[in-house]
Amino acid sequence: MLTLTVAFCTFKRADRLDRLVAALRAQRCPVPFDILAVNNNSPDDTLDVLTRLQNQPGAPLRIVTETAPGIVPARNRALGEALDRDILVFIDDDELPQAGLLEAAYDAIANEGAQCAGGRIEIDFSPCGRPAWLDDEVAGFLGRLDHGHAPFWIADDTTPVWSGNTAYAMEFFRSHPELRFDARYNRAGEGIGGGEDAAMLRALLDLGAKIRYRPDMAVWHAVDPWKLKPRYFLELHYRAGLRQAQFRMPDFAAPFLGVPPFLLRQFFNHLFKTLGLVLAGKPGRVRQAMNASNALGAIVGYRRRSHS
């Protein structure tokens, strides 16, 4: 019989853990499963809540504490703790699984032969509600993911799956012991940024992993109110540009202040487009400003690399 663990990493979200663990224990699964909670050194009463939940009936709950700050050490701790399992399913501590999540994850790995599988992530805007300016494209940067109603094999990173709703065949990680979430994309505490899940997807694709999209793997993702402001999206894109230039961009001739000219052109082009939309009062201002912020981050990131 195959073994399955569903894991979540948690930091300062003690108030959400009762609902999350209860929803996980309510899941149906073809095999018995256990739950792994990785406490990322939370300063609140997370450990007390988890200990109480550990003593309640249902799927066994195992608790470990990862003292290194950030989502990358926490996720990598979960990988290490589940290395002897057959299937590891990740969910985030601000999500709730929908019916059929574990059944679909199991089926994708055990029956379809996937080495990674991921599914839909829908956004829960309660209790604040969805801002009028937040269209579906921008909402995608809150983690929303929906590639349609039909399952398919993922061939490249244009149709990604995110680590808040993924399942892994752990044999693939045992065969590739170097495969871990990339520490360069770490996001500590309540910080903005990340990209560790996109980096993991690229690493899996480079290794030839079979990756499956399963729409019946579905979770609801609750959004923190502080993220429902344009400033969050601007900073998110600034940090994405920063890391893209630092870690993935090739070397270019950089005669002006150590920055390739095309990066400067991109920034000013996006900046002027943003100003035009703002002055005209047209929609799309936030999305265009995100492009400008990303281009600025790329300039700063490239300069940091050239001076390191």
BALOBA-1460 file (C-alpha; in Angstrom, 3 decimals):
// residues 308
<rec num="1" residu="m" x="0.000" y="0.000" z="0.000"/>
<rec num="2" residu="l" x="1.309" y="3.424" z="-0.920"/>
<rec num="3" residu="t" x="1.951" y="5.975" z="1.795"/>
<rec num="4" residu="l" x="0.750" y="9.601" z="1.591"/>
<rec num="5" residu="t" x="1.530" y="12.666" z="3.678"/>
<rec num="6" residu="v" x="-0.164" y="16.040" z="3.308"/>
<rec num="7" residu="a" x="2.007" y="18.867" z="4.627"/>
<rec num="8" residu="f" x="1.570" y="22.523" z="5.416"/>
<rec num="9" residu="c" x="4.147" y="25.080" z="6.536"/>
<rec num="10" residu="t" x="2.853" y="27.667" z="8.968"/>
<rec num="11" residu="f" x="3.922" y="31.006" z="10.418"/>
<rec num="12" residu="k" x="1.751" y="33.119" z="12.746"/>
<rec num="13" residu="r" x="-1.562" y="31.744" z="11.515"/>
<rec num="14" residu="a" x="-2.686" y="29.917" z="14.632"/>
<rec num="15" residu="d" x="-6.246" y="31.189" z="14.129"/>
<rec num="16" residu="r" x="-6.561" y="29.290" z="10.831"/>
<rec num="17" residu="l" x="-5.200" y="25.914" z="11.918"/>
<rec num="18" residu="d" x="-8.393" y="24.439" z="13.404"/>
<rec num="19" residu="r" x="-10.278" y="24.847" z="10.116"/>
<rec num="20" residu="l" x="-7.359" y="23.651" z="8.013"/>
<rec num="21" residu="v" x="-6.669" y="20.473" z="9.979"/>
<rec num="22" residu="a" x="-10.393" y="19.689" z="10.239"/>
<rec num="23" residu="a" x="-10.789" y="20.099" z="6.466"/>
<rec num="24" residu="l" x="-7.781" y="17.871" z="5.804"/>
<rec num="25" residu="r" x="-9.071" y="15.195" z="8.136"/>
<rec num="26" residu="a" x="-12.411" y="15.310" z="6.322"/>
<rec num="27" residu="q" x="-10.751" y="14.442" z="3.013"/>
<rec num="28" residu="r" x="-11.361" y="11.062" z="1.427"/>
<rec num="29" residu="c" x="-8.280" y="9.240" z="0.222"/>
<rec num="30" residu="p" x="-7.741" y="5.757" z="-1.293"/>
<rec num="31" residu="v" x="-5.033" y="5.092" z="1.323"/>
<rec num="32" residu="p" x="-4.624" y="6.153" z="4.960"/>
<rec num="33" residu="f" x="-2.725" y="9.415" z="5.219"/>
<rec num="34" residu="d" x="-1.055" y="11.540" z="7.832"/>
<rec num="35" residu="i" x="-0.650" y="15.303" z="8.209"/>
<rec num="36" residu="l" x="2.699" y="17.033" z="8.669"/>
<rec num="37" residu="a" x="2.764" y="20.543" z="10.182"/>
<rec num="38" residu="v" x="6.017" y="22.460" z="9.788"/>
<rec num="39" residu="n" x="6.004" y="25.291" z="12.301"/>
<rec num="40" residu="n" x="8.378" y="27.966" z="11.004"/>
<rec num="41" residu="n" x="9.329" y="29.213" z="14.483"/>
<rec num="42" residu="s" x="6.021" y="31.043" z="14.939"/>
<rec num="43" residu="p" x="6.013" y="33.574" z="17.798"/>
<rec num="44" residu="d" x="2.275" y="33.144" z="18.484"/>
<rec num="45" residu="d" x="0.479" y="30.136" z="20.028"/>
<rec num="46" residu="t" x="0.854" y="27.982" z="16.896"/>
<rec num="47" residu="l" x="2.555" y="25.144" z="18.796"/>
<rec num="48" residu="d" x="-0.158" y="25.093" z="21.483"/>
<rec num="49" residu="v" x="-2.888" y="24.920" z="18.851"/>
<rec num="50" residu="l" x="-1.102" y="22.186" z="16.904"/>
<rec num="51" residu="t" x="-0.527" y="20.153" z="20.065"/>
<rec num="52" residu="r" x="-4.225" y="20.354" z="20.893"/>
<rec num="53" residu="l" x="-5.144" y="19.308" z="17.354"/>
<rec num="54" residu="q" x="-2.635" y="16.471" z="17.526"/>
<rec num="55" residu="n" x="-4.657" y="14.891" z="20.324"/>
<rec num="56" residu="q" x="-7.944" y="14.990" z="18.417"/>
<rec num="57" residu="p" x="-9.314" y="12.057" z="16.386"/>
<rec num="58" residu="g" x="-8.708" y="11.690" z="12.677"/>
<rec num="59" residu="a" x="-5.652" y="11.460" z="10.480"/>
<rec num="60" residu="p" x="-2.464" y="11.534" z="12.607"/>
<rec num="61" residu="l" x="-0.852" y="14.972" z="12.898"/>
<rec num="62" residu="r" x="2.920" y="15.206" z="13.195"/>
<rec num="63" residu="i" x="4.554" y="18.485" z="14.248"/>
<rec num="64" residu="v" x="8.083" y="19.659" z="13.522"/>
<rec num="65" residu="t" x="9.623" y="23.085" z="14.055"/>
<rec num="66" residu="e" x="11.969" y="24.607" z="11.477"/>
<rec num="67" residu="t" x="13.937" y="27.406" z="13.097"/>
<rec num="68" residu="a" x="15.505" y="28.759" z="9.893"/>
<rec num="69" residu="p" x="13.203" y="31.606" z="8.823"/>
<rec num="70" residu="g" x="11.356" y="31.498" z="5.539"/>
<rec num="71" residu="i" x="9.178" y="29.411" z="3.289"/>
<rec num="72" residu="v" x="12.115" y="27.724" z="1.543"/>
<rec num="73" residu="p" x="13.642" y="26.157" z="4.685"/>
<rec num="74" residu="a" x="10.137" y="25.175" z="5.803"/>
<rec num="75" residu="r" x="9.241" y="23.516" z="2.503"/>
<rec num="76" residu="n" x="12.604" y="21.779" z="2.333"/>
<rec num="77" residu="r" x="12.105" y="20.521" z="5.881"/>
<rec num="78" residu="a" x="8.796" y="19.011" z="4.780"/>
<rec num="79" residu="l" x="10.522" y="17.316" z="1.843"/>
<rec num="80" residu="g" x="13.139" y="15.861" z="4.172"/>
<rec num="81" residu="e" x="10.569" y="14.685" z="6.700"/>
<rec num="82" residu="a" x="8.527" y="12.948" z="3.970"/>
<rec num="83" residu="l" x="11.410" y="11.498" z="1.988"/>
<rec num="84" residu="d" x="10.462" y="7.952" z="2.981"/>
<rec num="85" residu="r" x="6.847" y="8.421" z="1.862"/>
<rec num="86" residu="d" x="5.446" y="7.630" z="-1.587"/>
<rec num="87" residu="i" x="3.397" y="10.804" z="-2.084"/>
<rec num="88" residu="l" x="3.712" y="14.247" z="-0.523"/>
<rec num="89" residu="v" x="0.922" y="16.778" z="-0.977"/>
<rec num="90" residu="f" x="1.550" y="20.447" z="-0.139"/>
<rec num="91" residu="i" x="-1.113" y="22.914" z="0.929"/>
<rec num="92" residu="d" x="-0.586" y="26.385" z="2.434"/>
<rec num="93" residu="d" x="-1.743" y="27.493" z="5.874"/>
<rec num="94" residu="d" x="-4.003" y="30.168" z="4.376"/>
<rec num="95" residu="e" x="-5.864" y="27.671" z="2.190"/>
<rec num="96" residu="l" x="-8.659" y="25.151" z="2.594"/>
<rec num="97" residu="p" x="-8.858" y="21.935" z="0.542"/>
<rec num="98" residu="q" x="-11.964" y="21.258" z="-1.478"/>
<rec num="99" residu="a" x="-13.628" y="17.861" z="-1.687"/>
<rec num="100" residu="g" x="-11.647" y="15.363" z="-3.746"/>
<rec num="101" residu="l" x="-8.238" y="17.017" z="-3.392"/>
<rec num="102" residu="l" x="-6.375" y="14.006" z="-1.991"/>
<rec num="103" residu="e" x="-8.247" y="11.536" z="-4.202"/>
<rec num="104" residu="a" x="-7.191" y="13.493" z="-7.298"/>
<rec num="105" residu="a" x="-3.602" y="13.912" z="-6.098"/>
<rec num="106" residu="y" x="-3.331" y="10.194" z="-5.361"/>
<rec num="107" residu="d" x="-4.802" y="9.266" z="-8.736"/>
<rec num="108" residu="a" x="-2.410" y="11.544" z="-10.629"/>
<rec num="109" residu="i" x="0.681" y="10.082" z="-8.932"/>
<rec num="110" residu="a" x="-0.309" y="6.460" z="-8.356"/>
<rec num="111" residu="n" x="-2.407" y="5.745" z="-11.458"/>
<rec num="112" residu="e" x="-1.405" y="8.293" z="-14.102"/>
<rec num="113" residu="g" x="2.317" y="8.110" z="-13.350"/>
<rec num="114" residu="a" x="2.850" y="11.804" z="-12.657"/>
<rec num="115" residu="q" x="5.897" y="12.804" z="-10.645"/>
<rec num="116" residu="c" x="4.307" y="16.157" z="-9.833"/>
<rec num="117" residu="a" x="0.663" y="17.183" z="-9.991"/>
<rec num="118" residu="g" x="-1.060" y="20.455" z="-9.232"/>
<rec num="119" residu="g" x="-4.492" y="21.946" z="-9.497"/>
<rec num="120" residu="r" x="-6.829" y="24.913" z="-9.175"/>
<rec num="121" residu="i" x="-6.419" y="27.680" z="-6.629"/>
<rec num="122" residu="e" x="-9.427" y="29.940" z="-6.175"/>
<rec num="123" residu="i" x="-9.298" y="33.188" z="-4.221"/>
<rec num="124" residu="d" x="-11.460" y="33.816" z="-1.162"/>
<rec num="125" residu="f" x="-11.814" y="37.601" z="-0.804"/>
<rec num="126" residu="s" x="-13.938" y="37.513" z="2.358"/>
<rec num="127" residu="p" x="-14.404" y="39.349" z="4.620"/>
<rec num="128" residu="c" x="-12.993" y="42.441" z="2.880"/>
<rec num="129" residu="g" x="-14.462" y="41.851" z="-0.570"/>
<rec num="130" residu="r" x="-12.790" y="42.204" z="-3.929"/>
<rec num="131" residu="p" x="-11.606" y="45.721" z="-4.873"/>
<rec num="132" residu="a" x="-13.185" y="47.063" z="-8.058"/>
<rec num="133" residu="w" x="-9.791" y="47.631" z="-9.703"/>
<rec num="134" residu="l" x="-8.648" y="44.035" z="-9.136"/>
<rec num="135" residu="d" x="-9.332" y="42.228" z="-12.419"/>
<rec num="136" residu="d" x="-8.701" y="38.518" z="-13.083"/>
<rec num="137" residu="e" x="-5.249" y="39.133" z="-14.548"/>
<rec num="138" residu="v" x="-4.017" y="40.982" z="-11.477"/>
<rec num="139" residu="a" x="-5.775" y="38.471" z="-9.192"/>
<rec num="140" residu="g" x="-3.551" y="35.807" z="-10.711"/>
<rec num="141" residu="f" x="-0.675" y="37.358" z="-8.781"/>
<rec num="142" residu="l" x="-2.474" y="36.518" z="-5.543"/>
<rec num="143" residu="g" x="-1.970" y="32.867" z="-6.381"/>
<rec num="144" residu="r" x="-5.142" y="32.233" z="-8.372"/>
<rec num="145" residu="l" x="-4.646" y="29.396" z="-10.845"/>
<rec num="146" residu="d" x="-7.133" y="27.865" z="-13.255"/>
<rec num="147" residu="h" x="-6.039" y="26.179" z="-16.482"/>
<rec num="148" residu="g" x="-9.511" y="24.970" z="-17.354"/>
<rec num="149" residu="h" x="-11.666" y="21.944" z="-16.694"/>
<rec num="150" residu="a" x="-9.622" y="19.269" z="-18.462"/>
<rec num="151" residu="p" x="-6.506" y="17.570" z="-17.089"/>
<rec num="152" residu="f" x="-3.337" y="17.701" z="-19.210"/>
<rec num="153" residu="w" x="0.411" y="17.103" z="-19.102"/>
<rec num="154" residu="i" x="2.467" y="20.231" z="-18.478"/>
<rec num="155" residu="a" x="5.253" y="20.728" z="-21.011"/>
<rec num="156" residu="d" x="6.658" y="24.115" z="-19.976"/>
<rec num="157" residu="d" x="6.293" y="26.907" z="-17.432"/>
<rec num="158" residu="t" x="3.602" y="28.767" z="-19.370"/>
<rec num="159" residu="t" x="1.024" y="26.611" z="-17.571"/>
<rec num="160" residu="p" x="2.493" y="26.402" z="-14.067"/>
<rec num="161" residu="v" x="1.304" y="24.740" z="-10.894"/>
<rec num="162" residu="w" x="1.993" y="26.403" z="-7.547"/>
<rec num="163" residu="s" x="3.348" y="24.796" z="-4.402"/>
<rec num="164" residu="g" x="0.283" y="25.759" z="-2.372"/>
<rec num="165" residu="n" x="-1.493" y="22.934" z="-4.184"/>
<rec num="166" residu="t" x="0.920" y="20.311" z="-5.452"/>
<rec num="167" residu="a" x="1.626" y="16.613" z="-5.029"/>
<rec num="168" residu="y" x="5.010" y="15.004" z="-5.527"/>
<rec num="169" residu="a" x="6.120" y="11.420" z="-6.128"/>
<rec num="170" residu="m" x="8.845" y="11.190" z="-3.506"/>
<rec num="171" residu="e" x="10.751" y="8.537" z="-5.420"/>
<rec num="172" residu="f" x="11.697" y="11.329" z="-7.832"/>
<rec num="173" residu="f" x="13.265" y="13.281" z="-4.953"/>
<rec num="174" residu="r" x="15.079" y="10.193" z="-3.692"/>
<rec num="175" residu="s" x="16.485" y="9.738" z="-7.186"/>
<rec num="176" residu="h" x="17.527" y="13.421" z="-7.326"/>
<rec num="177" residu="p" x="18.817" y="14.262" z="-3.833"/>
<rec num="178" residu="e" x="19.929" y="17.718" z="-5.007"/>
<rec num="179" residu="l" x="16.349" y="18.675" z="-5.854"/>
<rec num="180" residu="r" x="15.148" y="21.138" z="-3.272"/>
<rec num="181" residu="f" x="13.451" y="24.544" z="-3.161"/>
<rec num="182" residu="d" x="15.972" y="27.218" z="-4.115"/>
<rec num="183" residu="a" x="17.149" y="29.290" z="-1.120"/>
<rec num="184" residu="r" x="17.785" y="32.317" z="-3.352"/>
<rec num="185" residu="y" x="14.008" y="32.744" z="-3.620"/>
<rec num="186" residu="n" x="13.312" y="32.537" z="0.092"/>
<rec num="187" residu="r" x="10.572" y="34.658" z="1.642"/>
<rec num="188" residu="a" x="10.791" y="35.035" z="5.407"/>
<rec num="189" residu="g" x="7.969" y="35.812" z="7.828"/>
<rec num="190" residu="e" x="5.286" y="38.034" z="6.345"/>
<rec num="191" residu="g" x="7.591" y="39.336" z="3.625"/>
<rec num="192" residu="i" x="6.690" y="39.936" z="0.002"/>
<rec num="193" residu="g" x="8.174" y="38.035" z="-2.882"/>
<rec num="194" residu="g" x="9.283" y="34.488" z="-3.255"/>
<rec num="195" residu="g" x="9.312" y="32.579" z="-6.513"/>
<rec num="196" residu="e" x="10.521" y="29.335" z="-4.965"/>
<rec num="197" residu="d" x="7.609" y="27.397" z="-6.462"/>
<rec num="198" residu="a" x="8.305" y="28.687" z="-9.989"/>
<rec num="199" residu="a" x="11.987" y="27.791" z="-9.540"/>
<rec num="200" residu="m" x="10.993" y="24.279" z="-8.423"/>
<rec num="201" residu="l" x="8.758" y="23.908" z="-11.486"/>
<rec num="202" residu="r" x="11.635" y="24.888" z="-13.776"/>
<rec num="203" residu="a" x="13.947" y="22.437" z="-11.999"/>
<rec num="204" residu="l" x="11.414" y="19.620" z="-12.412"/>
<rec num="205" residu="l" x="10.987" y="20.409" z="-16.098"/>
<rec num="206" residu="d" x="14.765" y="20.475" z="-16.602"/>
<rec num="207" residu="l" x="14.988" y="17.011" z="-15.038"/>
<rec num="208" residu="g" x="12.276" y="15.671" z="-17.336"/>
<rec num="209" residu="a" x="9.669" y="15.126" z="-14.629"/>
<rec num="210" residu="k" x="6.157" y="14.168" z="-15.709"/>
<rec num="211" residu="i" x="3.913" y="16.986" z="-14.456"/>
<rec num="212" residu="r" x="0.127" y="16.756" z="-14.496"/>
<rec num="213" residu="y" x="-2.526" y="19.441" z="-14.174"/>
<rec num="214" residu="r" x="-5.601" y="18.135" z="-12.368"/>
<rec num="215" residu="p" x="-8.513" y="20.583" z="-12.087"/>
<rec num="216" residu="d" x="-10.132" y="18.326" z="-9.486"/>
<rec num="217" residu="m" x="-7.249" y="19.144" z="-7.146"/>
<rec num="218" residu="a" x="-8.752" y="22.381" z="-5.812"/>
<rec num="219" residu="v" x="-8.138" y="24.679" z="-2.849"/>
<rec num="220" residu="w" x="-9.542" y="28.001" z="-1.656"/>
<rec num="221" residu="h" x="-6.882" y="30.587" z="-0.837"/>
<rec num="222" residu="a" x="-7.711" y="33.303" z="1.703"/>
<rec num="223" residu="v" x="-6.130" y="36.672" z="0.975"/>
<rec num="224" residu="d" x="-4.720" y="38.856" z="3.737"/>
<rec num="225" residu="p" x="-6.343" y="42.326" z="3.641"/>
<rec num="226" residu="w" x="-2.964" y="44.076" z="3.375"/>
<rec num="227" residu="k" x="-2.401" y="42.360" z="0.023"/>
<rec num="228" residu="l" x="-5.510" y="43.951" z="-1.510"/>
<rec num="229" residu="k" x="-3.753" y="47.233" z="-2.208"/>
<rec num="230" residu="p" x="-1.845" y="48.328" z="-5.333"/>
<rec num="231" residu="r" x="1.322" y="48.791" z="-3.289"/>
<rec num="232" residu="y" x="1.512" y="45.038" z="-2.647"/>
<rec num="233" residu="f" x="1.465" y="44.211" z="-6.361"/>
<rec num="234" residu="l" x="4.049" y="46.878" z="-7.158"/>
<rec num="235" residu="e" x="6.465" y="45.554" z="-4.557"/>
<rec num="236" residu="l" x="5.800" y="41.968" z="-5.605"/>
<rec num="237" residu="h" x="6.758" y="42.784" z="-9.183"/>
<rec num="238" residu="y" x="9.747" y="44.852" z="-8.136"/>
<rec num="239" residu="r" x="11.122" y="41.868" z="-6.222"/>
<rec num="240" residu="a" x="10.370" y="39.509" z="-9.108"/>
<rec num="241" residu="g" x="12.354" y="41.719" z="-11.481"/>
<rec num="242" residu="l" x="15.163" y="41.955" z="-8.939"/>
<rec num="243" residu="r" x="15.513" y="38.189" z="-8.652"/>
<rec num="244" residu="q" x="15.076" y="37.579" z="-12.366"/>
<rec num="245" residu="a" x="18.014" y="39.888" z="-13.128"/>
<rec num="246" residu="q" x="20.157" y="38.583" z="-10.276"/>
<rec num="247" residu="f" x="19.722" y="34.874" z="-10.807"/>
<rec num="248" residu="r" x="18.425" y="34.090" z="-14.293"/>
<rec num="249" residu="m" x="19.334" y="36.867" z="-16.729"/>
<rec num="250" residu="p" x="22.369" y="36.248" z="-18.974"/>
<rec num="251" residu="d" x="25.267" y="38.683" z="-19.161"/>
<rec num="252" residu="f" x="24.835" y="41.674" z="-21.465"/>
<rec num="253" residu="a" x="26.998" y="44.603" z="-22.429"/>
<rec num="254" residu="a" x="26.283" y="47.251" z="-19.816"/>
<rec num="255" residu="p" x="28.049" y="50.486" z="-20.743"/>
<rec num="256" residu="f" x="25.824" y="52.874" z="-18.784"/>
<rec num="257" residu="l" x="26.112" y="52.606" z="-14.992"/>
<rec num="258" residu="g" x="26.482" y="48.840" z="-15.290"/>
<rec num="259" residu="v" x="22.999" y="48.420" z="-16.767"/>
<rec num="260" residu="p" x="22.159" y="47.061" z="-20.242"/>
<rec num="261" residu="p" x="20.473" y="49.805" z="-22.318"/>
<rec num="262" residu="f" x="17.437" y="47.676" z="-23.118"/>
<rec num="263" residu="l" x="16.563" y="47.476" z="-19.410"/>
<rec num="264" residu="l" x="16.545" y="51.253" z="-19.178"/>
<rec num="265" residu="r" x="14.365" y="51.500" z="-22.311"/>
<rec num="266" residu="q" x="11.918" y="48.983" z="-20.897"/>
<rec num="267" residu="f" x="11.618" y="50.874" z="-17.635"/>
<rec num="268" residu="f" x="11.003" y="54.279" z="-19.185"/>
<rec num="269" residu="n" x="8.603" y="52.818" z="-21.742"/>
<rec num="270" residu="h" x="6.495" y="51.229" z="-18.977"/>
<rec num="271" residu="l" x="6.782" y="54.329" z="-16.811"/>
<rec num="272" residu="f" x="5.479" y="56.663" z="-19.534"/>
<rec num="273" residu="k" x="2.650" y="54.264" z="-20.372"/>
<rec num="274" residu="t" x="1.695" y="54.196" z="-16.701"/>
<rec num="275" residu="l" x="1.695" y="57.986" z="-16.454"/>
<rec num="276" residu="g" x="-0.450" y="58.193" z="-19.585"/>
<rec num="277" residu="l" x="-3.074" y="55.847" z="-18.144"/>
<rec num="278" residu="v" x="-3.083" y="57.684" z="-14.822"/>
<rec num="279" residu="l" x="-3.510" y="61.101" z="-16.459"/>
<rec num="280" residu="a" x="-6.252" y="59.793" z="-18.744"/>
<rec num="281" residu="g" x="-8.013" y="57.984" z="-15.902"/>
<rec num="282" residu="k" x="-8.134" y="54.780" z="-17.926"/>
<rec num="283" residu="p" x="-8.315" y="51.230" z="-16.577"/>
<rec num="284" residu="g" x="-5.219" y="49.046" z="-16.486"/>
<rec num="285" residu="r" x="-3.195" y="51.567" z="-14.480"/>
<rec num="286" residu="v" x="-2.221" y="49.128" z="-11.764"/>
<rec num="287" residu="r" x="-1.199" y="46.393" z="-14.192"/>
<rec num="288" residu="q" x="0.922" y="48.817" z="-16.213"/>
<rec num="289" residu="a" x="2.533" y="50.183" z="-13.038"/>
<rec num="290" residu="m" x="3.392" y="46.601" z="-12.105"/>
<rec num="291" residu="n" x="5.298" y="46.303" z="-15.390"/>
<rec num="292" residu="a" x="7.231" y="49.482" z="-14.598"/>
<rec num="293" residu="s" x="7.998" y="48.234" z="-11.094"/>
<rec num="294" residu="n" x="9.249" y="44.936" z="-12.490"/>
<rec num="295" residu="a" x="11.516" y="46.735" z="-14.951"/>
<rec num="296" residu="l" x="12.922" y="48.900" z="-12.156"/>
<rec num="297" residu="g" x="13.613" y="45.798" z="-10.093"/>
<rec num="298" residu="a" x="15.488" y="44.272" z="-13.033"/>
<rec num="299" residu="i" x="17.713" y="47.363" z="-13.268"/>
<rec num="300" residu="v" x="18.538" y="47.228" z="-9.556"/>
<rec num="301" residu="g" x="19.043" y="43.461" z="-9.665"/>
<rec num="302" residu="y" x="21.418" y="43.641" z="-12.611"/>
<rec num="303" residu="r" x="23.470" y="46.352" z="-10.923"/>
<rec num="304" residu="r" x="23.681" y="44.284" z="-7.750"/>
<rec num="305" residu="r" x="24.934" y="41.309" z="-9.731"/>
<rec num="306" residu="s" x="27.537" y="43.336" z="-11.603"/>
<rec num="307" residu="h" x="28.832" y="44.788" z="-8.303"/>
<rec num="308" residu="s" x="28.871" y="41.519" z="-6.351"/>
